[in-house]
Amino acid sequence: MRQTLAIIMVLRTLGTLNAQIQEFPDSIKWQRVNTLIATESVFYLGGLSYLQYVWYHDKERVPFHYYNDNKGWLQLDKLGHAITAYKESYTGYYGLRKAGVSKKKALIYGGPLGVFLQAPIEVFDGLYSGWGFSWGDMIANTSGSLLLVGQELLYGDQILKLKMSYQRSAMADLYPSYLGENQLQSFFYDYNGHTYWLSVNLNRIAPNKKIPNWVNIAVGYSGENMFNEFKNGGRYAEYERHRQYYLSLDIDWTKIKTKNKILRAVLDAMMVVKLPFPAIEFSPQNVWKGKGLYF
């Protein structure tokens, strides 16, 4: 509880520094609302269809069951759930705000979107062999949506953003049948190649008119030598699983100003993508280590 209160106090302080007022339409643009709903529905139904007919196609249907994977993949998969829910809630909330929906209603209908969209997927997991309904996943999904809602309630902006970077790891080359035989497969299966970031606007920490408002500083987290979900075995038992932490600069794509609608849409879509940049790494094995260009 004390840690939570401390975080809230820090967020409040950050929110009062160099605050920006975002302008939204003062009346509802129903065409935009309908377009948002239709677009989200198409992508979501397409995703569910993919799960039903591709992802689970070779899995046995079983009675609903639970699965405790909280210690799996050094919790990197949980961060994946959180960032997905955060992006979905971000899209829902800001999509409604740009359509002229009031802040209160946008928070009610758009804020929890990440949790609502992810919940059916968790239920699907509970119905197939090899998977299972995970309360840890649900907590991660909820955390992602709460990050969006909490910041909007505290200071009406997203000062902290969840981001991700990826590069296929050397572990995937050593165990391609499990961690993916190509870039696309490894993106989904190789958590060694995932790094998750908490990116904060630098002007919120050290206000300076010379610092562009889109410059961020980011703290990252990843893992290495993970050849299985919980524990390495067989010929990979000699590899020690460990965590890695990073400090790097970043760009807040949503703060880059442009009047080009297509470019605006691309930049907004990239909001969860961490810019490849030099970084400082810390891990129990390497202690401190510089990275010329880290993905």
Buried (B, 14 or more C-beta within 10 A) or exposed (E): EEEEEEEEEEBEEBBEBBEEEEEBEEEBEEEBBEEBBEEBEEEBEEBBEEBEEEBBEEBEEEEEEEBEBBEBBBBBBBBBBBBBBBBBBBBBBBBBBBBBBEBEEBBBBBBBBBBBBBBEBBEBBBBBEEBBBBEBBBBBBBBBBBBBBBBBEBBEBBBBBBBBBBBBBEBBEBBBEBBBEEEEBBBEBBBBBBBBBBBBBBBBBEEEEEBEBBBBBBBBBBBBBBBBEEEBEEEBEEBEBBBBBBEBBBBBBBBBEEEEEEEBEEBBEBBBBBBBBEBBBEBEEEEEEEBEEBB
